[in-house]
């Protein structure tokens, strides 16, 4: 089984074979995550390699969260409440739920 990556080339999408080593570990590759996110791609390459090729999901979850993760979660929760509960910013800041 080979893994594929999508590249944006001249406004057309095309699949490019990047090799078996970039598959998930359970499929014989070295990658221990099932997706790529912007936060992964903004890491230094050595930190990314350690987090997503050396550590597994259980070990990554054991790492304590940093301030970016905490406040990102709070902002996401506030936006979700605004959308799903039809709340204003003031209502979310005061902790009100309808």
C-alpha positions in Angstrom: 0.0 0.0 0.0 1.3 3.4 -0.9 0.3 6.8 0.6 -0.6 9.7 -1.6 -0.3 13.4 -1.1 -2.4 16.1 -2.8 -0.4 19.0 -4.4 -1.9 22.1 -5.8 -0.4 22.6 -9.3 -1.6 25.2 -11.8 -5.1 25.3 -10.2 -5.5 21.5 -10.7 -5.3 18.9 -8.0 -3.2 15.9 -8.7 -2.1 12.9 -6.6 1.6 12.3 -6.1 3.0 9.0 -4.8 5.3 9.9 -1.9 6.3 6.4 -0.7 5.4 3.9 1.9 7.5 5.4 4.7 4.9 8.3 5.0 2.1 5.9 5.8 0.8 5.4 9.3 2.9 3.1 11.5 0.2 0.4 11.4 0.6 0.3 7.6 4.4 0.0 7.8 5.3 3.7 7.7 6.8 6.0 10.2 4.0 8.5 10.7 1.9 8.2 14.0 -0.9 10.6 13.3 -3.9 10.2 11.0 -3.9 13.8 9.6 -1.8 17.0 9.1 -3.0 20.2 10.6 -1.7 23.8 10.4 -0.3 23.6 14.0 1.7 20.5 12.9 3.1 22.3 9.8 4.1 25.4 11.8 6.4 23.3 14.1 10.2 23.1 13.6 11.1 20.0 11.6 12.9 18.4 14.5 10.0 19.0 16.9 7.5 17.7 14.3 9.6 14.6 13.7 9.8 13.9 17.5 6.1 14.5 18.0 4.7 12.6 15.0 7.3 10.0 14.1 8.8 9.0 17.5 5.9 9.5 19.9 2.7 7.7 19.5 -0.8 9.2 20.2 -0.9 8.0 23.8 2.5 9.7 24.5 1.4 12.9 22.8 -1.7 13.1 24.9 0.4 12.8 28.1 2.2 16.0 27.3 0.7 18.9 29.4 -1.1 21.5 27.3 0.5 24.9 26.7 -1.2 28.3 26.9 -1.9 28.4 23.1 -3.8 25.1 23.4 -5.7 26.2 26.4 -6.8 29.6 25.0 -7.4 28.1 21.6 -9.8 25.6 23.2 -11.6 28.4 25.1 -12.0 30.5 21.9 -13.3 27.5 20.0 -15.8 26.7 22.8 -17.0 30.4 22.8 -17.5 30.4 19.1 -19.3 27.1 19.2 -21.6 28.4 21.9 -22.3 31.6 19.9 -23.2 29.5 16.8 -25.1 26.6 18.4 -26.8 28.5 21.2 -27.4 31.8 19.3 -25.5 33.8 22.0 -24.0 37.3 21.7 -20.3 37.9 22.7 -21.5 39.5 25.9 -23.6 36.5 26.8 -20.7 34.1 26.1 -18.4 36.3 28.2 -20.9 36.2 31.2 -21.2 32.4 30.9 -24.9 32.5 29.9 -26.6 29.6 28.1 -30.1 29.7 26.7 
